[in-house]
Amino acid sequence: MVRQTELLTPQLSDYLDFLDRGEMRYVPYLMYFNRPNFRSAAINTDRLGFRISHGPSGPGSVGGDQVDGPVRLLVGGSVSLGYGATSDATTIASRLWTKHAPSRPWYTFGAPYLNSTQELMLFMLHRHLLPPIDEIVILSGFNTLVMGQLTGVDVGGQEPFFFCNEYFEKMQELRARYAEPARTKRWRTGPRPSAQSVTPSAARPTTDGMIRSAVDVTLRNLDSWLVMAAATGARVSFALQPLATWLRETPAPQEKLLFDEFDHASDYGTWEERYGDVGSIATGAAYAEALGEACARKGIPFVDTLSRLNAVTKPSDWLFVDRGHYTDEGNDAVAQVLAESLDLT
C-alpha cells in the first residue's frame, strides 16, 4: 500500500536523508548545522552547509556562488531553510528573490532545530563572509516556544535547545571519565559543584508561561540583532512562522491525509499529545499578539503571518506538507506576505 507521504510529498525522502541523525554535523559554538555539499533533487547545500537560493541571475549562498551586494537574509529554522520544498528554487528565499521582492538577492540563512539564540549565533559566526546586507528578515518562533516545555533542564540561564538532554548526558559521561581518584581530592574544601540536570520537569508549564518566556528570549536576541545590524545598515524584521494548526481549524484535503498518516506513524504520539494547547489557534493568536507588542516597543517591524495568510489564501489551498512546513504553494504565499507586509521590492 502506497503511503500518502510517498504519493503527495515524495520530496520528503530527500529531507529525511538530509536530517539523518547518524550524519548530523556538529559544529563549534552553534552545536549543529546543515550537512555541507549535500546533493539531491529537492535540497542542495554549499561547502558550509547553507542551502542554495535561486534568483534571476542564478544561484547564490553564503559559502557558494557569491552575488553582488547588498543582499537580504531570510533567517530562521527549518521553515527558512525550506524544508518540504520540491527544489531549491521553490523555497521562500528563492521565491522572494525570483518573484515577490527581486530587487536584491536573497540568501537562505537557516537550519532545522535552531532556536532564537542559535539563529543569532549563526549570523555572528558567518557575518565576515557576507557581502553588504540591507534586510534581515527573521521567520521563526515555534522552536523557541516549544523548547519552553523543557523547564527543569539546567542550561545555565540560557535558552534550551534541541537535543540538549543528549548533550548534558554526554558531558556528564566526560566528567566521570576525567574524575580524579579520591586520594587527590583531599585538598578540596567546600562542596563539589553539582552536575547539570538533564531531566525535564514532569509538569508541563502553562501555555501563557511558555509564551512569556519565548517572547522574552526573542526580544533579548532581537536587541543583539539590532546592535549588529546597525553596523551594516540593515533593517531587522521579525515574522512569526505559521503553523497549520495556528492558521485554520480544518486542514485542506491533502493536508488531512498527511497529518493523519503522520499521527498514526509517529513514535512520539499524535500532534495533540506532543504539543497540547501549544498548537491551537488561540495560542497562535496570543503568541502573535505578544510578539507584535514586544517588537513595537523596540521599533522592529513585525509580520503576523497568520492573519495575513488567511487574507491571501483559501481554506482549500494545500499549503502544508506537515503541520509546520510548507508546500511550494505555501512557500510562495509566505513570500508574498513577507514582501507585501514589509514593503519589500
LINFENZI-V42899 format. One record per pair of residues at least 24 apart in sequence whose C-alpha atoms are under 7 Angstrom apart, sorted by the first residue. I is the first residue (numbers start at 0). J is the second residue. D is the distance in Angstrom with one decimal. If there is no record, write none. Layout:
i->{I/I}
j->{J/J}
d->{D/D}
This chain:
i->{3/3/4/8/10/10/10/11/13/13/14/29/29/29/32/33/40/41/41/41/41/42/42/43/49/49/50/50/51/51/52/52/52/52/52/52/52/53/53/53/54/54/54/54/55/59/60/60/61/61/61/68/68/68/69/69/69/69/69/70/70/70/70/70/70/70/71/71/71/71/71/71/71/71/72/72/72/72/72/72/72/73/73/73/73/73/73/73/73/74/74/74/74/74/74/74/75/75/75/75/75/75/75/76/76/76/76/76/76/77/77/77/77/78/79/79/79/79/80/80/80/80/82/83/83/83/83/84/84/84/85/89/90/91/91/91/91/94/94/95/99/99/99/100/100/100/101/102/112/112/113/114/114/114/115/115/115/116/116/119/119/131/132/132/133/133/133/134/134/134/135/135/135/135/136/136/136/137/137/137/138/138/138/138/139/139/139/140/140/143/144/144/144/147/148/148/149/149/150/150/151/151/151/152/152/152/152/153/153/164/167/167/168/206/206/210/214/218/235/236/236/236/237/237/237/238/238/238/238/239/239/239/239/240/241/241/242/242/243/243/243/244/244/244/244/245/245/245/245/246/246/247/251/251/251/251/253/254/254/254/257/258/302/304/307/308}
j->{256/257/257/320/41/83/85/83/39/41/82/117/120/121/110/110/86/84/85/86/87/86/87/87/107/108/80/107/87/107/87/88/92/93/105/106/107/87/88/93/93/96/97/104/97/106/106/107/106/128/129/130/131/132/103/130/131/132/133/103/104/105/130/131/132/133/103/104/105/106/132/133/134/135/105/106/107/108/134/135/136/105/106/107/108/135/136/137/138/107/108/109/118/136/137/138/108/109/110/118/137/138/139/109/110/111/112/113/139/109/110/111/112/324/107/108/109/138/107/108/109/110/324/320/324/325/326/325/326/327/327/327/330/330/331/333/334/331/334/334/334/335/338/338/343/344/344/344/142/161/142/142/143/160/143/217/220/158/220/220/224/231/231/233/232/233/234/233/234/235/233/234/235/236/235/236/237/236/237/238/237/238/239/240/238/239/240/239/240/213/209/210/213/209/203/204/199/200/199/200/198/199/200/196/197/198/199/195/196/197/195/197/197/276/277/286/290/293/299/299/300/301/300/301/302/301/302/303/304/287/302/303/304/304/304/305/322/323/319/322/323/278/279/280/322/278/279/280/283/280/305/280/314/315/316/317/317/317/319/320/321/321/340/336/336/336}
d->{6.7/6.1/6.3/6.9/6.0/6.9/5.7/6.1/6.5/6.3/7.0/6.1/6.5/6.8/6.2/6.0/6.5/6.8/4.9/4.2/6.5/5.9/5.7/6.9/6.8/6.6/6.7/5.9/6.3/6.8/6.0/6.5/6.5/5.2/7.0/6.0/6.2/6.8/5.3/5.1/6.1/5.2/4.8/6.9/5.8/6.7/5.6/7.0/7.0/6.8/6.4/5.3/5.2/6.8/6.8/6.3/4.5/4.8/5.9/5.7/5.0/5.9/6.8/6.3/4.8/6.3/6.6/6.1/4.7/6.2/5.8/6.0/4.7/5.9/5.7/5.0/6.3/6.1/6.3/4.9/6.1/7.0/6.3/5.4/5.5/6.3/5.1/6.0/6.9/6.9/4.7/5.3/6.9/6.0/4.6/6.0/6.7/4.7/6.9/6.0/5.7/5.3/5.2/5.0/4.7/4.8/5.9/5.0/6.5/6.6/5.3/4.0/6.7/5.9/6.6/7.0/5.5/6.4/6.1/6.8/4.9/5.5/6.3/6.3/6.2/5.9/6.1/6.9/5.8/5.4/6.8/5.7/6.0/5.0/6.3/6.9/5.4/6.0/6.3/5.6/6.6/5.8/6.0/6.0/5.5/4.4/6.4/5.7/6.8/6.1/7.0/5.4/5.1/6.4/6.0/6.1/6.9/7.0/6.4/6.9/7.0/6.8/6.3/5.7/6.3/4.0/6.2/5.0/5.0/6.3/6.5/6.0/4.8/6.3/6.0/4.9/5.9/6.1/4.8/6.0/6.1/4.8/5.8/5.5/6.5/5.4/5.1/5.6/6.1/5.7/6.2/6.4/5.1/5.3/5.9/6.2/5.1/6.8/5.8/5.6/6.6/4.7/4.7/5.6/5.5/6.0/5.2/5.7/5.4/5.2/7.0/6.2/6.8/6.9/6.3/6.0/6.0/6.9/6.6/5.8/4.9/6.0/6.4/5.0/6.4/5.6/4.5/6.3/6.6/6.7/6.6/6.1/6.1/6.8/6.2/5.8/5.8/4.9/6.7/4.8/6.3/5.8/5.9/6.1/6.7/6.3/5.7/4.2/4.9/6.5/5.6/7.0/6.5/4.8/6.2/5.7/6.5/6.6/6.3/6.7/6.7/6.2/6.5/6.8/6.3/6.7}
